[in-house]
């Protein structure tokens, strides 16, 4: 087989890039090791920044997002028994975020690719990348057969554990990582959200988050030690602990119910540099991961796709390779800003097991300063709705 751009990874990043390039007449093949059902079973982020929502519309995949997504103009931070609101629109000239589950977004992208006859190959096993600095090609196993795809470029959108980043020589790649000593226990329930906007809660027992996927589907999280497992938490235990970490008036009106999905996600900050090696370009989790506190993970991937989409279009339509040559530097500049913001939100709102009294006083001061300064609130809001591409 032959294509112009071979994309490794059939998650939202790979599908979105494939759709955007296809609309510009650029041929792609997407390889995904899992089934479509498996990809759609992943329960992930649901807060889309302003620029990501615009990119979905440009990809002609935003109709259901605009119809069913929740437009949020702000969110709350609960601490010391009170709630204070961050006015996103008021501090960014009217910008907002869209709350729309990643599963639904991925479903929309799959349907868009199918409608245009897009080549998305599932169950692509043993994917290998070859000749990245000369004549790139990809091989994968389909049953007993090894299939070869010749291409101009390879996009590695296959996540943290994928093959793409590992295909860059160790002497070229540099990795930065910070592991946090806790995780998020998340519960999805078919219950009415306790708040029309997200609530981030700082509490001495640990962080909590009240989120939602729709008006009948809620997503809640609590900070837990990494030594704990899902089996140690019954639904009743989870709801009781969540309520302890929220202001009393929130806990009283919270609807509870059986969990549809329950999992613990460790928190990690990670960046790989460079994001280009020869004809290979990394995007999304294959190159960077952030703690979910600032809702930057999927949105950081979207900015990578924005840069790649325009760079590939300029290459094929104008013969201009400036975007390709500058891709790694441009993407990493925005990635590190997202890293800083997510790190700051995580440090301000979580309880750290090794913290001393001095650390806790600084956390309190950070929150107090935030809500005493319009400039500080504007900085938070600017980062949350999404920095310019």
Secondary structure, DSSP 4 states (H G I P E B T S, - for coil): -B-SEEEE--SHHHHHHHHHHHHTT--EEEE-SS-HHHHHT-----EE-HHHHHHHHHTT--HHHHHHPEEESEEEEEETTEEEEEEHHHHHTS--EEE--HHHHHHHHHHHHHHTT-EEE-S-EEEEEE-TTSS-EEEEEETTEEEEEE-SEEEE-S-TTSHHHHTS-TTT-EEEEEEEEEEEEEEEESS--SSSS-EEEE-TT--EEEEEEETTEEEEEEEEETT--GGG--HHHHHHHHHHTS-HHHHHH-----EEEEEEEEEEEEEEE-SEETTEEE-GGGTEE--GGGS-HHHHHHHHHHHHHHHHHHHHHH---HHHHHHHHHHHHHHHHHHHHHHHHHHHHSPPTT--HHHHHHHHHHHHHHTT-HHHHHHHHHHHH----
